[in-house]
Amino acid sequence: MAVKHKVLIIEDESSIQYFMQTILESNGYDTVTASTGKEGIALINSHCPDVILLDLGLPDMDGMEILAELRKWSLIPVIVVSARGEEIDKVAALDKGADDYIMKPFGTPELLARIKVALRHSAVGGTNSQITPDSRYSVGDLVIDFAKCRVLIEGRDAELTQNEYRIVSLLGKYAGRVLTYDYIIRQLWGPNAKSDNQILRVNMANIRRKIEKRPAEPRYILTEVGIGYRMADE
Amino acid sequence: MKRASLKQAVKDLGLTAAIMTAAAAVCFVLNYVTREDTFAASVFLLGVVFTARFTNGYMYGILASLIGTFLLNWAFTEPYYILNDSILKYPVSFVISSCASLMMSMIMTRMRRESELKSIAEREKLRADLLCSVSHDVRTPVTTIAGSAAAYLDNRDVLPEETKTKLIEDIRDEAQWLARVFENILTVTRVCSGTGELNKRPEAAEEVIGEVVMNFRQIHPDIRVSTEVPGELVMVPMDVQLIKQVMKNILENAAIHGHNVTEIKIKLSCDGENVRFSFEDNGCGFSSDHLEHIFDAMIFSPEMKVTDGRRCMGIGLSLCRSVVKLHGGEISVGNGETGARLVFVLPMK
């Protein structure tokens, strides 16, 4: 089953939520929706989406608060969707950490394009300078295609699961750098996840079996025992 | 405009003459009774002050001052009925009473200006609120209409039937909402324009209610509306288009925001001086923080906790209040026995 990017839609107008969901799912995204700020925060923490569409005019809390809250622990790209047209609001949102700002009413192509841009930027948002402009990273026989959410080993699809892909792509964005167990767990399962490494180890074991020729002598994902994992950068 | 100011001028002149004549009369009477004329100056001063209070501008007060001084000299100082211009005190007395008149005129002018400014400010606020509200109230339905249409058209081959139907239904609902928003906007523009004078004519209250209810039933056939009117016909002077809009807004709000409203009771009553229109539904009523901000036209603010996705009252209730106020009436909102209750009162004159 193909891995898809997950989009979280935080929007209180149900009709807008509905058509956004329809459009996104028809364009190959997975969607999760929330109608209030509190619900949104809970879902960010539990689903760790790849992109967030945030409406500013929420009934229970200001979208800005959510943004501030989120930016304490995550760099998940946020596209602010708003009916407020004032420049001062746009600036405030961008200052608070939004990655982009789209005004209602918006066209569908514009929405889709901005989501693509946000995802592309987040792919290169790490420290790996070898990621190509079309969002691919190659090392040895391993290719990570960030845009298509695929990992190829020796030309064929490694068939990673959702979580396995997310781990590999995270390591890929920071190829050459060690990422601690805690950091990986937080990025994948949210700030409130148990910091028990077991689930991470199991996932890594499965990944190694899919991409490494010899799981005990890894070529691509190296372990720094007691600390974390590192993806090879050459 | 010239006609109005001529009319005003005649009125003011007449008033001046009347007041000063009255002052003179008072002096005569007092003179006759007490055989003294020492009070005359004070009485005339009072006359001057009254004139300044009740006329427009500074001119009439000064005129009254002149008249007063003249009368004082001529009729109330020896030698009587002769103008004695050698005595010094008359110019002085004229100046003093003119000062009094000027002071009074200035106070009056300022008070009038303040109340004018206040009503201009109120109208400006209504206009500003309207524009703000238009921005949000119009963007959202337009977004839904454009987006739902795009979602349908781009994917019509792959979407399930029920998804397609829901998208089209959303378009229809939002368009209806937009239509109502525009009606409100046009009404507000009318209220805001010119001098804000209403086109008031006596109307049969029950007929106006009848028409509004009939239209409402066509849009919301599933809501039962019952009306209760007094035995005798009640005529109320009103701008019928505006009051119809007010009632429409009240009913629509009940239908949309009431959460499962299935019944609305409209009661008309009259106590000789005022006519009372009461609307009560069987919905969930208002929450107390809702009630605090209910007349604010600023429709989305984090303080306003509307629980369902639907946008707020919009400019609807704020407009209702403005229109009712312009009619000299009052509107009040709260919770009745079965649900939310809204009452507005119009004077019968």
Interface residues (C-beta under 8 A of the other chain):
Chain A: D12 E13 S14 S15 I16 Q17 Y18 F19 M20 T22 I23 S26 S35 G57 P59 D60 M61 D62 A83 R84 G85 K104 P105 F106 G107 T108
Chain B: S135 H136 R139 T140 V142 T143 T144 A146 G147 S148 A150 A151 D154 N155 V158 L159 T163 K166 L167 D170 D173 E174 F300 P302 M304 K305 V306 T307 G309 R310 R311
